[in-house]
Amino acid sequence: MTESTSAVEQAVQARIAAARIKVQAARERRESLAAARRVGLARRHANKLRRLAEQRHGADEDDRQDDEQHDQDDEGTPQ
């Protein structure tokens, strides 16, 4: 028994192969976008934490300066 494929069978097989390629390309595109999204999220979170730390550090310095100014003001007034 020989396997002969008709033109219709060949066309069907070609369409199936094309669909598989399309599905695989979509999967790879989604994976690539998901990876980029993860990197972007990590970068945004790191930037946010850095800004928060800078704000906190700046607020700590402001509080320290206010305390020092308050201490200097208290030294000049008799009790």
Residue frames as qw, qx, qy, qz and C-alpha x, y, z in Angstrom:
[[0.000, 0.891, 0.455, 0.000, 0.00, 0.00, 0.00],
 [0.436, 0.209, 0.006, 0.875, 1.49, 3.33, -1.00],
 [0.101, -0.708, -0.432, 0.550, 0.73, 6.57, 0.67],
 [0.251, 0.382, 0.372, 0.808, -0.45, 9.10, -1.80],
 [0.042, -0.544, -0.452, 0.705, -1.69, 12.43, -0.64],
 [0.299, 0.719, 0.534, 0.328, -4.23, 14.34, -2.57],
 [0.212, 0.449, 0.010, 0.868, -4.00, 18.07, -3.14],
 [0.500, -0.690, -0.194, -0.486, -6.76, 18.57, -0.60],
 [0.844, -0.444, -0.200, 0.224, -4.87, 16.62, 2.06],
 [0.602, 0.126, -0.074, 0.785, -1.73, 18.58, 1.31],
 [0.065, -0.606, -0.105, -0.786, -3.64, 21.86, 1.59],
 [0.689, -0.656, -0.206, -0.228, -5.11, 20.77, 4.92],
 [0.827, -0.251, -0.156, 0.478, -1.70, 19.77, 6.23],
 [0.386, 0.350, -0.002, 0.853, -0.25, 23.12, 5.09],
 [0.324, -0.686, -0.139, -0.637, -3.04, 25.02, 6.89],
 [0.815, -0.541, -0.204, 0.047, -2.48, 22.99, 10.05],
 [0.720, -0.023, -0.106, 0.686, 1.25, 23.68, 9.92],
 [0.128, 0.519, 0.061, 0.843, 0.61, 27.40, 9.37],
 [0.560, -0.699, -0.191, -0.402, -1.79, 27.47, 12.33],
 [0.845, -0.375, -0.190, 0.330, 0.81, 25.77, 14.55],
 [0.522, 0.207, -0.041, 0.826, 3.43, 28.32, 13.52],
 [0.153, -0.639, -0.144, -0.740, 1.00, 31.17, 14.22],
 [0.731, -0.633, -0.215, -0.137, 0.13, 29.77, 17.67],
 [0.801, -0.189, -0.141, 0.551, 3.81, 29.31, 18.52],
 [0.312, 0.397, 0.022, 0.863, 4.65, 32.86, 17.41],
 [0.400, -0.703, -0.166, -0.564, 1.81, 34.24, 19.56],
 [0.832, -0.495, -0.209, 0.139, 3.04, 32.21, 22.54],
 [0.673, 0.021, -0.085, 0.735, 6.60, 33.52, 22.11],
 [0.048, 0.568, 0.101, 0.816, 5.32, 37.09, 21.76],
 [0.607, -0.697, -0.193, -0.329, 3.28, 36.76, 24.99],
 [0.843, -0.337, -0.166, 0.386, 6.28, 35.31, 26.82],
 [0.487, 0.264, -0.014, 0.833, 8.48, 38.14, 25.59],
 [0.206, -0.657, -0.127, -0.714, 5.96, 40.77, 26.68],
 [0.760, -0.606, -0.221, -0.079, 5.54, 39.08, 30.07],
 [0.764, -0.130, -0.144, 0.615, 9.31, 39.10, 30.61],
 [0.231, 0.418, 0.037, 0.878, 9.52, 42.78, 29.67],
 [0.467, -0.692, -0.225, -0.502, 6.60, 43.53, 32.00],
 [0.819, -0.473, -0.232, 0.227, 8.35, 41.77, 34.90],
 [0.594, 0.068, -0.071, 0.798, 11.54, 43.73, 34.27],
 [0.026, -0.556, -0.150, -0.817, 9.61, 46.99, 34.04],
 [0.635, -0.678, -0.262, -0.260, 7.72, 46.28, 37.25],
 [0.796, -0.322, -0.193, 0.474, 10.91, 45.43, 39.10],
 [0.407, 0.250, 0.017, 0.878, 12.52, 48.64, 37.83],
 [0.259, -0.649, -0.201, -0.686, 9.52, 50.77, 38.83],
 [0.751, -0.604, -0.265, -0.010, 9.40, 49.19, 42.28],
 [0.714, -0.130, -0.140, 0.673, 13.13, 49.78, 42.78],
 [0.170, 0.427, 0.086, 0.884, 12.73, 53.43, 41.74],
 [0.487, -0.690, -0.266, -0.465, 9.80, 53.86, 44.09],
 [0.802, -0.481, -0.237, 0.263, 11.71, 52.39, 47.02],
 [0.563, 0.086, -0.055, 0.820, 14.69, 54.61, 46.22],
 [0.079, -0.570, -0.157, -0.802, 12.47, 57.72, 46.11],
 [0.661, -0.662, -0.277, -0.221, 10.80, 56.75, 49.38],
 [0.781, -0.294, -0.191, 0.516, 14.18, 56.21, 51.02],
 [0.357, 0.279, 0.027, 0.891, 15.40, 59.58, 49.74],
 [0.323, -0.661, -0.226, -0.638, 12.26, 61.30, 51.02],
 [0.773, -0.577, -0.262, 0.039, 12.60, 59.62, 54.38],
 [0.690, -0.080, -0.119, 0.710, 16.30, 60.47, 54.58],
 [0.128, 0.447, 0.105, 0.879, 15.51, 64.08, 53.68],
 [0.525, -0.683, -0.253, -0.440, 12.71, 64.23, 56.25],
 [0.809, -0.412, -0.250, 0.337, 15.04, 62.78, 58.90],
 [0.497, 0.117, -0.054, 0.858, 17.61, 65.48, 58.12],
 [0.158, -0.588, -0.193, -0.770, 14.94, 68.18, 58.27],
 [0.702, -0.635, -0.291, -0.140, 13.75, 66.87, 61.64],
 [0.758, -0.225, -0.189, 0.582, 17.32, 66.78, 62.91],
 [0.278, 0.313, 0.039, 0.907, 17.91, 70.36, 61.75],
 [0.397, -0.664, -0.257, -0.580, 14.65, 71.49, 63.35],
 [0.788, -0.526, -0.281, 0.155, 15.68, 69.82, 66.62],
 [0.620, -0.033, -0.106, 0.777, 19.09, 71.48, 66.49],
 [0.015, 0.491, 0.143, 0.859, 17.48, 74.86, 65.77],
 [0.601, -0.661, -0.299, -0.335, 15.04, 74.33, 68.62],
 [0.789, -0.364, -0.244, 0.430, 17.90, 73.37, 70.97],
 [0.421, 0.182, -0.022, 0.888, 19.82, 76.52, 69.98],
 [0.245, -0.612, -0.224, -0.718, 16.76, 78.67, 70.60],
 [0.736, -0.596, -0.314, -0.059, 16.30, 77.10, 74.05],
 [0.713, -0.109, -0.234, 0.652, 19.92, 77.80, 75.03],
 [0.191, 0.349, 0.011, 0.918, 19.45, 81.55, 74.60],
 [0.457, -0.605, -0.212, -0.617, 16.37, 81.82, 76.80],
 [0.053, -0.328, 0.740, -0.585, 16.66, 81.86, 80.60],
 [0.538, -0.294, -0.758, -0.222, 14.69, 79.22, 82.49]]
